[in-house]
């Protein structure tokens, strides 16, 4: 099903902008609007509705623009399977996965296309990104480099390690994404960064653009947060995302920190396979993992969540067996200092919280995304 009025659909679109969505009525219209407002019109907009039960279908089909192709799954096939359906149905030479709650700046596609068409060695392009809240107010911009860069495969991996998950709303060559099998559900909430580093490991370079070209929205209903705690609420939300009933055993292999650890091991194994020194990068990521592990352990203890306490302690033991006691102690020592400081700052600064929130809101009041 697709709209059939408005701007003519390109017969051979350069880009397939794909929006996977499930119950996205709060943000989907704004997301579609940001895509249709692109300065380079050589694209199709593919909306893959994963059997939404809210007003998503009515909103999407109500937009009259022939560049839109709307496909609704007969059943909920799970979010990552829906990502891969986007790849399956994409007609463009280039592929962009656009979450329904995120936004593109008007020049996003043009800038990416210019880079990828200029340099055939690049498998994908990504850019700086601005984080916004649920209301669209700018919170911060993440800029890794002061100027545009063509990064080799190893330099792309280094960027991931140094800045961790810096690749938001990338544009990739569709043929490469298909050749690698798309998004791997075994990496759950890390499936996107896993795909981008696989492109780098396959020998492709990447283009980095220093100008922020997209808005990444942070709000209370994002899927990633549900992977941290095995609560009834989170399991219910994840069951909807996966399209099937889940129980606590799901968290044994799919909790955020467990998948983080799987990603670290994958990255290290691939670097070793290519003859690259993986010890330093692994230690950098393990320290980040240790912080996340300790933070979730503290939360689990506070919530009397015995299952997650055991999972996080077990993960710590698994890390020690894999990385060695020495590296693990060093990583957790630094992580303990970080977590202690954060907890202390929250306790000490509790009385100033309202003033900080008010000041932050005032600072961001003029930066609402158009």
Secondary structure, DSSP 8 states (H G I E B T S, - for coil): ----SSS---TT-SEEEEEEESS-TTTHHHHHHHHHT-S---EEEEEEE---SSSHHHHHHTS--TTEEEEE-SS---HHHHHHHHHHH--SSEEEE--TT-EE-TTHHHHHHHHHHH-TTEEEEEEEEEEE-TT-BEEEEE-S-SS-EEE-HHHHHHHHHHHSS---S-EEEHHHHHHTTS--GGGGGGHHHHHHHHHHHTT-EEEEEEEEEEEEE--TT-GGGGGS---HHHHHHHHHHHTS---TTHHHHHSHHHHHHHHHHHHHHHHHHTT---HHHHHHHHHHHHHHHHHHHHHHHHTT-HHHHHHHHHHHHHHHHHH-HHHHHHHHHHHHHHHHHHHHHHHHGGGGHHHHHHHHHHHHTT-B--
